[in-house]
Amino acid sequence: MQFKVGSKVVYPSQGPCLIDAVVTKVVAGQSTGFYRLTLLDGSGDAVLVASNKLKTTPIRGLVTKSEIPKLLNRLENLPLASINWRQRGIDHAKLLASGSAFDLAEIVGALSELSAAKPLPSRDRQTLERAKKLLICEISEVTGETRTATEEKIDGVLNLKKRNPIFPDNTIDSGQHAQSDKKKRSTVQPTQ
């Protein structure tokens, strides 16, 4: 990818950015060139990336419009999130660090499905919110839609998935239900 002023790129864990300037700073007595990446999330924050480190930093271009349907489809067709919260945290940290929009969709889809089955721990909620925000920002930059419209589109896909969840609404299997019903009947005294 050609990095030049005016290009839009994705910086991992930060989301879509605009390369708005090349600046020179003196670091450790040496003059070094940096690309200034302004985040497109509305915060106005910027990240400086040394131009000599650009090839080793996993910066990528935005997804294309033709990839958006595949990305939304990814929200629906995912493997289950790990039940072990520790492993889930490790897996999702790697996916966030990759900078891939498809990895963000995997986090959003898996954690949204898990939240339909049970309340998420705060760490998972924060990861879900972060991944969803980055995904919404990138899709809205590519499509030109507002972030609100993009969020509604993503929520529509996730709500469709919730109507057909993999996890049942209750966590007691039918065998336990049958045993508890039988136990209740045996303890009830007949009326005369």
C-alpha positions in Angstrom: 0.0 0.0 0.0 1.2 3.5 -0.8 1.2 5.7 2.2 0.7 9.4 1.3 -0.9 12.4 2.8 -4.7 12.2 2.3 -4.8 8.4 2.4 -7.2 6.7 4.8 -5.8 3.7 6.6 -6.6 1.5 9.6 -4.2 1.6 12.5 -4.7 -1.6 14.7 -6.6 -1.0 17.9 -7.2 2.7 16.9 -9.4 2.2 13.8 -9.7 4.3 10.6 -7.3 7.2 10.3 -6.4 9.9 7.8 -2.8 10.4 7.0 -2.9 14.2 7.3 0.8 15.2 7.4 4.4 14.1 7.4 6.3 15.7 10.2 9.9 15.8 11.4 10.7 15.5 15.0 14.0 15.3 16.8 14.2 12.0 18.8 17.3 11.2 20.8 19.2 13.9 19.0 18.2 12.5 15.5 15.8 14.0 13.0 13.1 11.4 12.3 10.1 11.6 9.9 6.7 10.6 11.1 3.3 10.2 9.5 0.6 11.9 11.6 -2.6 9.7 11.5 -5.7 11.6 12.7 -8.3 9.2 14.0 -11.6 9.3 12.1 -13.7 8.4 15.2 -14.6 12.0 15.8 -12.2 12.4 18.8 -9.7 14.4 16.8 -6.8 12.4 18.4 -3.7 11.7 16.4 -1.0 9.0 16.3 2.5 9.5 15.1 4.1 6.6 13.3 7.8 6.7 12.4 8.2 6.4 8.6 11.0 3.9 9.0 8.7 1.7 11.2 5.8 1.8 8.8 6.6 -1.5 7.1 6.7 -3.4 10.4 3.5 -1.8 11.7 0.3 -3.6 10.5 -1.3 -0.6 9.0 -3.7 -1.4 6.2 -6.1 0.2 3.8 -9.9 0.4 4.6 -12.0 -2.6 3.4 -13.7 -2.1 0.0 -17.4 -1.6 -0.5 -17.5 -5.1 -2.1 -16.2 -6.6 1.1 -19.0 -5.1 3.3 -21.6 -7.8 2.6 -18.9 -10.5 3.5 -18.1 -8.5 6.6 -21.7 -8.4 7.7 -22.1 -12.1 6.9 -19.2 -12.8 9.1 -21.3 -11.4 12.1 -23.8 -14.2 11.5 -21.5 -17.2 10.8 -19.0 -17.5 13.5 -17.5 -20.1 15.8 -18.6 -19.8 19.4 -16.6 -17.7 21.8 -14.6 -19.6 24.3 -16.4 -20.4 27.5 -13.3 -19.9 29.5 -13.1 -16.1 30.2 -9.4 -16.0 30.4 -8.9 -17.8 27.0 -11.6 -15.6 25.5 -9.7 -12.5 26.7 -6.5 -13.7 25.1 -8.2 -14.6 21.8 -10.0 -11.3 21.5 -6.8 -9.3 22.4 -5.0 -11.0 19.5 -8.0 -10.3 17.2 -8.1 -6.6 18.2 -4.3 -6.2 17.7 -4.5 -7.7 14.2 -6.3 -4.7 12.9 -8.5 -6.8 10.6 -12.1 -5.7 10.1 -13.1 -9.4 9.8 -11.5 -10.1 13.2 -13.5 -7.2 14.7 -16.6 -8.7 13.2 -15.7 -12.0 14.8 -15.4 -10.3 18.2 -18.7 -8.4 17.8 -20.6 -11.5 16.6 -19.2 -13.9 19.2 -19.6 -11.6 22.2 -23.1 -10.4 21.1 -24.2 -14.0 20.9 -22.7 -14.8 24.3 -24.5 -11.7 25.8 -27.8 -13.1 24.5 -27.2 -16.1 26.7 -25.9 -14.5 29.8 -24.7 -11.1 31.1 -21.2 -10.3 30.0 -18.4 -9.6 32.5 -17.3 -6.0 32.3 -14.0 -6.9 30.5 -16.0 -8.6 27.7 -18.5 -5.7 27.6 -15.7 -3.2 27.1 -14.1 -5.4 24.4 -17.4 -5.7 22.6 -18.0 -1.9 22.8 -14.5 -1.2 21.5 -14.7 -3.7 18.6 -18.1 -2.6 17.6 -17.1 1.1 17.6 -14.1 0.4 15.4 -16.2 -1.8 13.0 -18.9 0.9 12.8 -16.3 3.6 12.1 -14.7 1.7 9.3 -17.9 0.6 7.6 -19.3 4.1 7.7 -16.1 5.6 6.2 -16.3 3.1 3.4 -20.0 3.4 2.6 -20.4 7.1 3.4 -23.3 6.3 5.7 -23.7 7.9 9.1 -22.4 6.0 12.1 -26.0 5.7 13.4 -27.2 4.1 10.1 -24.2 1.7 10.1 -24.8 0.8 13.8 -28.5 0.1 12.9 -27.4 -2.2 10.0 -25.0 -4.1 12.3 -27.7 -4.3 15.1 -30.1 -5.6 12.5 -27.8 -8.5 11.6 -27.1 -9.2 15.3 -30.8 -9.1 16.1 -31.5 -11.6 13.3 -28.9 -13.9 14.9 -30.5 -13.5 18.4 -33.9 -14.7 17.1 -32.1 -18.0 16.2 -29.6 -18.3 19.0 -27.3 -21.2 19.4 -27.6 -21.0 23.2 -31.1 -21.9 24.6 -32.8 -19.3 26.8 -32.5 -21.5 29.9 -29.5 -23.3 31.0 -31.2 -26.3 32.5 -31.5 -29.2 30.1 -34.8 -31.0 29.6 -33.6 -34.0 31.6 -33.2 -31.8 34.7 -36.6 -30.2 34.0 -38.3 -33.6 33.9 -36.6 -34.7 37.2 -37.6 -31.4 39.0 -41.2 -31.7 37.7 -41.4 -35.3 38.9 -40.0 -34.3 42.3 -42.5 -31.5 42.7 -45.4 -33.8 41.9 -44.2 -36.4 44.5 -44.1 -33.8 47.3 -47.6 -32.4 46.6 -50.2 -33.9 48.9 -53.5 -34.8 47.2 -56.5 -32.9 48.5 -59.5 -34.7 49.9 
